[in-house]
Amino acid sequence: MNLVQHSRLARTTVAIVGVVFFLCIGTLSVAAQKRFTRTYPAGSSVRLKLLNRTGTVTVEGWDRAEVRLEATLESPAANIAPQSLSGEIVVNLVRDNEGRGDVGEVNFAIRVPFYTLVDIETKIGNVSVSNISSGLVRAHISSEGDIQLLNIGASNVAAENVMGNIFFDGELQDGGIYRFSSVKGDIALRIPFNSSFRVVATAPSTRDIAFYQCASPDLSLLGDGRRMVGKCGAGSASLSVTNQRGAIKFFRR
């Protein structure tokens, strides 16, 4: 074998080894993930209660009378054992993995009827809920993660995190209760111009409260701008917003 042939053989060998290496990496990556899928029939009243540890949670309303639960489990895979109990779908990864310190992320993509009561809790990870018109939308992150609530028409809405942004886009129902709270992050609310509500908005550290022009405003800034209180319209809904170290922004929908 001459020098030219030897050089070509060496290059070919390196290329083959590289292809095999990347194929192996891809196989390992796929093997490190597991998928979990379940579908449950839903009656005229349904509630979804989810307690996650780490990972993203996405819940989207649709016009089917069923709940479709899909999860991607990172290695080491968590135990997941959903329960369907008289119109309530319960997914509790805290209970199912009690005593296990080393558990991978679990990322959820869930479709539910638009009238579903949605109650989500997690420790770390983003939460997104969209297209829900029911009695309840609740999203609680006990550590770090963003919360997005999009196209929401629920009468009781609560969103709370420690580190991360909160964004709400929806309507305020007469008699509804709406609570938003963060320690470090921005809170942005986009609501219709003609919304009727009483409001207490508090930003003690930043004094950064920006309010859009609502119908018939009766608002006051207190404590050198740390708190805004008052009402828009008749004040039929109750709105409480607290952000310890971030901004509070209201936008017209």
Sequence and secondary structure as in RCSB ss.txt:
>XXXX:A:sequence
MNLVQHSRLARTTVAIVGVVFFLCIGTLSVAAQKRFTRTYPAGSSVRLKLLNRTGTVTVEGWDRAEVRLEATLES
PAANIAPQSLSGEIVVNLVRDNEGRGDVGEVNFAIRVPFYTLVDIETKIGNVSVSNISSGLVRAHISSEGDIQLL
NIGASNVAAENVMGNIFFDGELQDGGIYRFSSVKGDIALRIPFNSSFRVVATAPSTRDIAFYQCASPDLSLLGDG
RRMVGKCGAGSASLSVTNQRGAIKFFRR
>XXXX:A:secstr
  HHHHHHHHHHHHHHHHHHHHHHHHHHHHHTEEEEEEEEE  SS EEEEE SBS EEEEEESSSEEEEEEEEES
S      EEETTEEEEEHHHHTTT      EEEEEEEETT EEEEEEEES EEEEEE SS EEEEEEEE  EEEE
EE  SEEEEE SBS EEEEE   TT EEEEEESBS EEEEE TT  EEEEEE TTT  EE    SSEEEEEETTT
TEEEEEETT  EEEEEEESSS EEEEE 
